[in-house]
Amino acid sequence: MKLKIPERGFVLLDTNVLIDTSKYPDNFLVLHNELKRLHISSVVESTIRFEFLRGLRNVSDGEKLLTGLCGENHLVLNPDKDTFDRALKISQIYVRNDNKQVKIADVIIAAQIAKYAKGAGNANELLLATQNHKDFPPVLFERVDEMLITIPDGTIKIIGFYRFKSDRFNELQVI
């Protein structure tokens, strides 16, 4: 299955994608091969890194696994004051749009995607790859592609590739 996302870009891998890749490496190889074919660089947000590593018994082995999944030179984004300010604005938009159950980690992830979104003055936009589609609602996100992966028990995993809608964010944010 070929993805229709911009080549030579960046994709932030959500925790669920990392966990399932570590559980079903043979099945998720198609995803990582496709990203490699498109020359897409994997990015990990520090919140996602924490979520992924906290579920493992050995953090050192987890770091090696993370490097194996995302590549030797993968980027790790760390939140700063600007990220937290943007996250607060995003959470206010979510609350006004009846998404009151959003997790703090998902709002921080959304803020990082927003920081590197198309239309925010970036040469290359950062997309999000996730299986938690409800956590990144259409009020601020647009699904640009998806990949279906079948795991050994027959379950189909749907990985959505999302872009942040900067124009919509600018319209909706509270000043």
C-alpha positions as CSV (number, residue, x, y, z in Angstrom):
1,M,0.0,0.0,0.0
2,K,1.5,3.3,-1.1
3,L,0.9,6.4,1.0
4,K,0.0,9.7,-0.6
5,I,1.8,12.0,1.9
6,P,4.5,14.5,1.0
7,E,7.9,13.0,0.3
8,R,11.0,14.1,2.4
9,G,8.8,15.2,5.2
10,F,8.4,14.4,8.9
11,V,6.0,12.3,10.8
12,L,5.4,12.2,14.5
13,L,4.7,8.6,15.6
14,D,2.1,8.3,18.3
15,T,2.6,6.0,21.2
16,N,0.1,3.4,19.9
17,V,2.1,3.1,16.6
18,L,5.3,2.6,18.5
19,I,3.8,0.0,20.8
20,D,2.1,-2.0,18.0
21,T,5.3,-1.8,16.0
22,S,7.2,-3.3,18.9
23,K,4.5,-6.0,19.4
24,Y,4.0,-6.9,15.7
25,P,7.3,-5.9,14.0
26,D,6.7,-8.1,10.9
27,N,3.2,-6.7,10.3
28,F,4.3,-3.0,10.8
29,L,7.3,-3.4,8.6
30,V,5.2,-2.3,5.7
31,L,4.6,1.1,7.4
32,H,8.2,1.7,8.2
33,N,9.3,0.6,4.7
34,E,6.8,3.0,3.1
35,L,8.1,5.9,5.3
36,K,11.6,5.0,4.2
37,R,10.6,4.8,0.6
38,L,9.2,8.4,0.9
39,H,12.3,9.6,2.7
40,I,10.1,10.5,5.7
41,S,12.0,11.2,8.9
42,S,10.4,9.9,12.2
43,V,9.9,12.3,15.0
44,V,9.1,11.4,18.6
45,E,7.6,13.9,21.1
46,S,9.1,13.6,24.6
47,T,5.7,12.9,26.0
48,I,5.3,10.0,23.6
49,R,8.8,8.8,24.4
50,F,7.8,8.8,28.1
51,E,4.5,7.0,27.5
52,F,6.3,4.3,25.4
53,L,9.2,3.8,27.8
54,R,7.2,3.7,31.0
55,G,5.4,0.5,29.9
56,L,8.6,-1.4,29.5
57,R,10.5,-3.3,32.1
58,N,14.0,-2.2,31.0
59,V,14.3,1.5,29.9
60,S,17.7,0.9,28.3
61,D,16.3,-1.9,26.1
62,G,13.4,0.5,25.4
63,E,15.8,3.2,24.2
64,K,17.4,0.7,21.8
65,L,14.0,-0.4,20.6
66,L,13.0,3.2,20.0
67,T,16.1,3.8,18.0
68,G,15.4,0.7,16.0
69,L,11.8,1.8,15.3
70,C,12.6,5.4,14.5
71,G,16.1,5.4,13.2
72,E,19.5,6.3,14.7
73,N,19.0,10.0,14.1
74,H,15.3,10.5,14.9
75,L,14.3,13.8,16.3
76,V,12.8,14.2,19.8
77,L,10.7,17.3,20.4
78,N,10.7,18.8,23.8
79,P,7.9,21.1,24.9
80,D,8.8,24.7,25.7
81,K,6.7,27.6,27.0
82,D,5.4,28.3,23.4
83,T,4.2,24.6,23.2
84,F,2.4,24.8,26.5
85,D,0.8,28.2,25.6
86,R,-0.4,26.7,22.3
87,A,-1.6,23.5,24.1
88,L,-3.7,25.7,26.3
89,K,-5.3,27.4,23.3
90,I,-6.0,24.0,21.7
91,S,-7.6,22.6,24.8
92,Q,-9.9,25.6,25.0
93,I,-11.0,25.0,21.4
94,Y,-11.5,21.3,22.2
95,V,-13.7,22.1,25.3
96,R,-15.8,24.6,23.2
97,N,-16.3,21.8,20.7
98,D,-17.5,19.2,23.2
99,N,-14.2,17.3,23.4
100,K,-13.8,17.7,27.2
101,Q,-12.2,14.3,27.8
102,V,-9.0,15.1,25.9
103,K,-5.8,14.0,27.7
104,I,-3.0,16.4,28.5
105,A,-0.5,14.4,26.5
106,D,-2.7,14.5,23.4
107,V,-3.0,18.3,23.7
108,I,0.8,18.7,24.0
109,I,1.2,16.4,20.9
110,A,-1.4,18.5,19.0
111,A,0.6,21.7,20.0
112,Q,3.8,20.2,18.7
113,I,2.1,19.3,15.4
114,A,0.7,22.8,15.2
115,K,4.1,24.3,15.8
116,Y,5.4,22.6,12.7
117,A,2.2,22.7,10.6
118,K,1.9,23.8,7.0
119,G,1.0,27.5,7.0
120,A,2.9,28.2,10.2
121,G,5.9,29.3,8.2
122,N,7.6,25.9,8.0
123,A,9.3,24.6,4.9
124,N,8.3,21.0,5.8
125,E,5.2,20.2,7.8
126,L,5.0,17.6,10.6
127,L,2.3,15.0,10.2
128,L,1.0,12.8,12.9
129,A,0.6,9.0,12.5
130,T,-1.8,7.6,15.1
131,Q,-4.5,5.0,15.7
132,N,-6.3,7.1,18.2
133,H,-8.5,9.0,15.7
134,K,-10.9,10.5,18.2
135,D,-8.0,12.2,20.1
136,F,-7.2,14.4,17.1
137,P,-10.7,15.7,16.0
138,P,-11.6,17.2,12.7
139,V,-12.1,20.6,14.3
140,L,-8.3,21.1,14.1
141,F,-7.0,18.0,12.2
142,E,-7.4,16.7,8.7
143,R,-6.8,13.1,7.8
144,V,-4.6,13.1,4.7
145,D,-4.1,9.4,4.3
146,E,-4.3,6.1,6.1
147,M,-2.7,2.7,6.2
148,L,-4.4,-0.6,7.1
149,I,-2.3,-3.2,8.8
150,T,-3.7,-6.7,9.7
151,I,-2.1,-8.3,12.8
152,P,-1.9,-12.1,13.4
153,D,-5.3,-12.4,15.2
154,G,-7.0,-10.8,12.2
155,T,-7.5,-7.4,13.8
156,I,-7.1,-4.5,11.4
157,K,-5.1,-1.5,12.7
158,I,-5.9,1.8,11.0
159,I,-3.1,4.3,11.1
160,G,-4.3,7.7,10.2
161,F,-1.9,10.4,8.9
162,Y,-3.1,13.8,10.1
163,R,-2.2,17.4,9.3
164,F,-3.0,20.3,11.7
165,K,-5.3,23.0,10.3
166,S,-3.5,26.2,11.1
167,D,-6.1,28.4,9.4
168,R,-8.9,26.8,11.5
169,F,-6.8,27.2,14.7
170,N,-6.3,30.9,13.9
171,E,-10.1,31.3,13.5
172,L,-11.0,29.5,16.6
173,Q,-8.5,30.4,19.2
174,V,-9.4,32.6,22.2
175,I,-7.3,35.7,22.6
